[in-house]
Every structure is written in C-alpha cells, then in structure tokens.
Amino acid sequence: MRRLVLGLGLLTLLSGTVAAAPGPSTEQRLQRLERRVERVTDLTLAVDSLRAENSRLQGRIETLEHQLELLKRKQRDIYLDVDQRISALQAGAASAAPVGAASVPAGDSKSAGGSAGGETAAGKPPATVASAGPEQMQADYKAAYALLSPQARRYDEAAKAFSDFLTRYPQSPLAGNAQYWLGEAYYVSQKNEQALAAFEQLVKSYPDSAKVPGALYKIGRIRAASGDREKAILALKKVVTDYPTSPAAGLAREQLKKLQKSR
C-alpha cells in the first residue's frame, strides 16, 4: 500500500513537470516551416536547372548527330567521286577502245566478263534475257552510270537502273562493272547490308573483274563498321596480297593499320 501511494505521487509529480514544460511557440513553428519550404524550393530550382541543362544538351546532341550524318554523306559523295576518277585514270585508253566499247563511260572500258552461270545481281539466272543490241546495252549502262555522278546523286534510281541492267544483260562485258556500281549506289546511301551483298556477289560472280579490289576494300570497310573486325581484316589483307598494285591496296593498307592499332 505504501509503494502504491509513492508510485501515484511520483506520477503526479512527473505529469506536473511535463505540463509545465513549454512547447514550441507559433513563431518557432513558422520558422521551421519556412526552412522546410526553402529546402523544397531550392531542390525544385535545382531539378528545374538540371532539366533545362539536359534539354540543352539533348538539343546539342541532336544537332551534332545531324551534322555527323551530313558529314558522312558528304564523305561518301567525295569518295564516290574519287573512285570514279581513279577508274577513269585506270581506263586511260578508253577513247582508243575497240568498236562496241568506245562509248562506255570513262573508267568502265575494261571488260569484266560475265559469270559462268549467267547470274544476275540477285545471284539467280534471269527468266529471259533481252536481245537488245550493243548500242542499247551501252546506252542503258551510261544512263545508270550518270545517275551516280556527284551532280546527280540519284542513288536509289541508280541502284534500280544497275539492277535492271544486270537482269537484262547478265553476260554483258559490263556486267561486272554494273555489279560494282550497284554496290556503290547502296554504299553511298548507307544501305550497308545491300551494299555488302552486292560487293560479295561481284567477287563471287565476276572474279576477273578489274573492280574486284575495290569491292574487297568496300567489304572490309563495311565489315569494320559493323564491328566484325576479323572478317574486315581478311578482306583488306586479300586486297593487299592479291592486288598489291591496285589503287585499293593503298587504302586497304591504311585501313589495316587502323584496325590493328585498335586491338
């Protein structure tokens, strides 16, 4: 009983002490609230600033990507122009070519020869072969070739024209050249899968074509761009080994150095 009385007395004393302790004033509560609001405001401003910076950087990235795309296209246009000029130099005697080839565009007077099986761009024999004369064949080839010029740059139309040419004239002396320019039309349009297929078809179906070294070099470039370094190196080494004096061999050596350094 005595312990109970003492316990009740202690509780009463503690209750009085708690009741007597002063709580935070209204002003203190307001100050705390203001500090919290300030923190939230600062965080909001920081988030807004980060969003604005992110938006600015995203815009910059898009601008740079667009500029890079334009540079790639310009580079490929320049490469195509250079390639055509190199072909013209290789053909130095085009104007003295025999009748039946004299009117072929410069750079393509060297006969590539048709494939043994008469394959088309798709690798399949055509259902029918047009019986047009050599004049019509040359006119069709020149028309397709003109679409690739740096002035025209009608690459999709050129691809269709060369594909049609190969379908109509699969055994033409110009078939190998047409197969190569079909690949170029795809390549400068950044249609790398179609370009790779066209260049590989050239190597397979027209192995004696003067365009084979250039096709192998392009195969190496496309393979490297897709991340297939080993196959890229194989194609480039074949250019250097099998065609050491070709213009493509010098380009292949430079590309090989870059690939081997990146190992």
SVG drawing of the C-alpha trace seen along z (x, -y; Angstrom):
<svg xmlns="http://www.w3.org/2000/svg" viewBox="-2 -34 54 56">
<polyline fill="none" stroke="black" stroke-width="0.4" points="0.0,0.0 2.8,-2.3 4.5,-1.6 1.3,-2.3 1.0,-5.7 4.6,-6.5 4.1,-5.5 1.0,-7.6 2.8,-10.6 5.7,-10.2 3.3,-10.0 1.6,-13.2 4.9,-15.0 6.0,-13.9 2.7,-14.9 3.0,-18.3 6.6,-18.7 5.5,-17.7 2.6,-20.0 4.8,-22.8 7.4,-22.3 6.8,-25.0 6.1,-23.7 7.4,-25.4 5.9,-28.8 3.9,-29.7 6.9,-31.7 9.2,-28.8 6.9,-26.5 6.7,-29.1 10.4,-29.3 10.7,-25.5 8.1,-25.5 9.8,-28.3 13.1,-26.4 11.4,-23.3 9.8,-25.4 13.2,-26.9 14.7,-23.5 11.9,-22.3 12.2,-25.5 16.0,-25.0 15.5,-21.4 12.8,-22.4 15.1,-25.0 17.9,-22.6 15.7,-20.0 14.5,-22.6 18.0,-23.7 19.1,-20.1 16.1,-19.6 16.9,-22.7 20.6,-21.7 19.5,-18.2 17.2,-19.7 20.0,-21.9 22.4,-19.0 19.9,-16.8 19.4,-19.6 23.1,-19.9 23.4,-16.1 20.7,-16.1 22.4,-18.9 25.8,-17.1 24.2,-13.9 22.6,-15.8 26.0,-17.4 27.7,-14.0 25.1,-12.5 25.7,-15.3 29.5,-14.8 29.1,-11.0 27.0,-11.7 29.5,-14.3 32.4,-11.9 30.7,-9.2 29.9,-11.5 33.5,-12.6 34.7,-9.0 32.4,-8.1 33.7,-11.0 37.3,-10.0 36.5,-6.4 35.1,-7.4 38.2,-9.5 40.5,-6.6 38.5,-4.4 38.9,-6.9 42.7,-7.0 42.8,-3.2 41.0,-3.3 43.4,-5.8 42.9,-4.2 39.1,-4.3 39.0,-6.5 41.0,-4.0 38.9,-1.0 37.6,1.2 34.2,0.7 31.5,1.9 33.2,0.5 34.2,-3.0 31.1,-4.7 31.3,-3.2 31.8,-5.9 35.4,-6.5 36.6,-4.1 34.5,-1.2 36.0,-0.3 37.8,2.6 35.7,5.7 34.8,7.5 33.4,10.6 30.1,12.3 29.8,15.1 29.9,18.7 26.4,19.3 24.9,16.0 23.9,14.9 22.1,11.6 22.5,9.2 20.4,11.5 22.6,14.5 19.9,16.2 19.7,16.8 17.1,14.4 13.9,15.9 14.5,14.1 17.4,12.2 16.7,9.1 18.0,9.4 18.9,5.7 21.9,4.7 25.2,3.4 24.2,-0.2 21.1,0.2 23.2,2.0 25.7,-0.8 23.0,-3.4 21.4,-1.7 24.7,-1.4 25.6,-5.0 22.2,-6.2 22.6,-4.2 26.2,-5.4 25.1,-9.1 22.7,-8.8 25.7,-8.2 27.5,-11.4 28.2,-14.0 26.0,-16.3 23.0,-13.9 23.3,-12.0 20.2,-10.0 21.5,-6.9 18.2,-5.0 17.4,-5.4 21.0,-4.3 20.7,-1.2 17.5,-0.2 19.0,-1.1 22.1,1.1 19.9,3.9 17.8,3.8 20.9,3.7 22.2,6.9 18.9,8.6 18.7,7.7 22.4,8.2 23.9,10.8 26.6,11.8 27.5,8.4 31.2,7.4 30.0,4.6 28.1,6.8 31.0,6.8 31.3,3.0 27.5,2.7 27.6,5.1 30.2,2.9 28.4,-0.4 25.2,1.3 27.1,1.8 28.4,-1.8 24.9,-3.1 23.8,-1.3 27.0,-2.2 26.7,-6.0 23.1,-5.7 24.3,-4.0 22.4,-0.8 25.3,1.3 23.6,4.7 22.6,4.3 26.0,2.9 27.8,5.8 25.7,8.3 26.3,6.6 30.1,6.4 30.3,10.0 28.3,11.0 30.8,9.2 33.7,11.1 31.8,14.4 30.3,14.0 32.9,11.8 36.3,12.8 38.2,11.5 36.7,8.0 39.0,5.0 36.5,3.9 37.2,6.8 40.0,5.0 37.7,2.0 34.8,4.4 37.0,6.2 38.1,2.9 34.5,1.9 33.7,5.2 36.4,4.6 35.1,1.1 31.5,2.3 32.6,5.3 34.7,3.0 31.8,0.5 29.5,3.4 32.1,4.4 33.2,7.6 37.0,6.8 38.2,10.3 36.3,10.5 37.2,6.9 40.9,7.7 40.6,10.8 39.0,8.8 41.6,6.0 44.5,8.4 43.2,10.1 43.3,6.7 46.9,6.2 48.0,9.7 46.2,10.5 46.1,6.9 49.2,5.1 49.5,2.6 45.8,1.6 44.7,-1.8 42.5,0.0 45.6,1.7 47.0,-1.5 43.6,-2.3 43.4,1.2 46.9,0.9 45.8,-2.3 42.6,-0.7 44.5,2.3 46.8,0.2 43.8,-1.5 42.2,1.9 45.4,3.5 46.1,0.5 42.6,0.7 43.3,4.3"/>
</svg>
